[in-house]
Amino acid sequence: MISPYHYFDTLIIVLFAFSIFGLLYSTTRQINYYDNKKSSSTIIFIFAVLPLILFLGLRPISDAFGDMSNYENYFNLLTTTNDISLFHGSDIFFVTYIRICTKLMNVRTWFFLTAFITIFLQFWAIKRLFPTSIFLFFLASICSLTFYGSIVNGIRVGIAMSVFLFGLSFYKRKVFMILIFIISIGFHKSMLLPTFASIIALYFKNTKYLIYLWSFTVLLSLVSSSIISEISNSIGFVDARLDSYLSSEVNPSKFSHTGFRYDFLLYSSVPIILGLISYKKINIRDKDKLYFLLLNTYIIANAFWVLIIEANYSNRFASLSWILWPFITIYPIIFMYNNRYRNILVFLVIIVELAVTYFIS
């Protein structure tokens, strides 16, 4: 029986071992070895997705998983009351979802079902977005900085992010995509930011100018991030929780979540730098519209976080863009730099990503 306090370490060790094995194995295989075959998605689901769902979905209920105990209390209280003020009176789809579940199952089953929905939707979205390289993109996704916390701690925003990502997979059917985005907002109102960013990205496609905009926000934040936070608070957000993060005085006890986060900024800049190189060096602007849709969405959403980088818990704002980080980082390597070292480079990126996840988390 694994201690609740060792779940994260256990997952990281397994993923490290798996990624290093994949790196070494890639040196002996052809470039297209990890490309999707007819039965690949079924195999990936059975041997990767399902074990992950079982491992995280059947975790014990413990304070070691952050807000998990709070969600247990919410669930138990909703079995005897209809007071949605438990959820600040918002996120109506999430409240409806948990209220229905209280009539059908116990809290233990609810945690498993929620983990299943969150992980499976992410896998399904990846299958739709990257049908020829499901394994590499899924591995990169579960090794990302936001994945573990979105399953065990920020459960509500985790399921909202997966719904949003699934909506993005319908980028060729814009009306359907927006309808799914609305559902994700109903699970967590913070999804307004990536929804807004993706809609802009659909119609404003000049990546170069968006990178200039992001760079400008970095300079602006360095000079006057506190002033920007005050302006943002005076405008107001739809969610009082987001307002409180911006308006409250920076708390030194939350140092790991506050101040000008140069480490987060460096992490955020990696896919943008790679995107700039891809934009300038490779003639793919018309061919790979999906990549630039994801990249532009990421840049716009991340630029907002840069502006309020010194707010309490600014990592929560950053995570709204970071869900796309693994995809836009390995995409150019897989589809644009088609050489015999492709898979080796992908696994190196994933290993570095895991290292960052471990040391920052």
Secondary structure, DSSP 8 states (H G I E B T S, - for coil): ---GGGHHHHHHHHHHHHHHHHHHHHTTS-TTTTS--TTHHHHHIIIIIHHHHHHHHT----GGGTTHHHHHHHHHHHTT---GGGGTT--HHHHHHHHHHHHH--HHHHHHHHHHHHHHHHHHHHHHH-TT-HHHHHHHHHTSTTHHHHHHTSHHHHHHHHHHHHHHTTTTSHHHHHHHHHHHHHH-GGGHHHHHHHHHHHH---HHHHHHHHHHHHHHHHHHHHHHHHHHHHH--S-HHHHHHHHS---GGGGGG-S--HHHHHHHHHHHHHHHHHHHHS--TTT-HHHHHHHHHHHHHHHHHHHTTTSTTHHHHHHHHHTTHHHHHHHHHHHTS-STTHHHHHHHHHHHHHHHHHHH-
